[in-house]
Amino acid sequence: MNHTQVVSLNVRGLGEYSKRKEVFYWLHKQKCDIIYLQETHSSKQVENIWRTQWGGDIFYSHGETNARGVATLIKKSSPIKVKNHHSDLCGRYVILDVTIGDKDYTLANVYGPNDDKPEFFLDCIAEIENLPNDNRIIGGDFNLVLNVFFDKSGGRMVTHEKSQEVLLAWMQETDLVDIWRHQHPTEKKFTWFKRNPQIIQSRLDFFLVSFGLSNLIDKSHILPGFKTDHSLIKLSLVTVE
């Protein structure tokens, strides 16, 4: 048995060469196999440059050079076979159809809108449902919380209710599990913070995984991020070669 490390981080822009170099080096030190990045601020023109600098595969959805953008990075030495991929045109999601060990997986990297736009999540869900894989790992910065009482501190105790309703209904219908909450049922820990004018914290970043995978996720962590106000979310997935 082996462990595949899957992480997610909102990087708040990677257009600057020095920051990108530092972030890529830091991610390599985390010994990550699959990395979901949000707010990359990438463009078509930088794809090959970034791939060379990372040293492995990168699958993009571009936003603008100062907004949005997501990228899913695969470590060069990882035994992950990407069969197909799909991304939207607005820098909001990348969906991969992959094989890891003896199983097929859907890997979806999501950056939710700042406003309550349930149609975005309905579109993203439809694309994920197009793939027949029973094993799903959906992660990223959703820009909402699943439970305002457990996942928020400070500020107004509200979230994007219409989008939240779409996600919760989908989770129930397809047996998706908020894996960190599943493993830490009563703990309060947050992935995004704002200090001024008051301290506000939320768990905006999380992974939804198929219930059938939940016993193969032996660890899930919320860890300090790197040059960002978002935390790193990390999963350790048990796989078979």
Secondary structure, DSSP 4 states (H G I P E B T S, - for coil): -EEEEEEEEE-S---SHHHHHHHHHHHHHTT-SEEEEE-----GGGHHHHHHHHTSEEEEE--BTTB--EEEEE-TTS-EEEEEEEE-SSSSEEEEEEEETTEEEEEEEEE--SS--HHHHHHHHHHHHTS--SEEEEEEE-SS-S-HHHHEESS-S---HHHHHHHHHHHHHHTEEEHHHHHSTT----SEEE-SSS-EEE--EEEEEEGGGGGGEEEEEEE--SSSSB-EEEEEEEE--
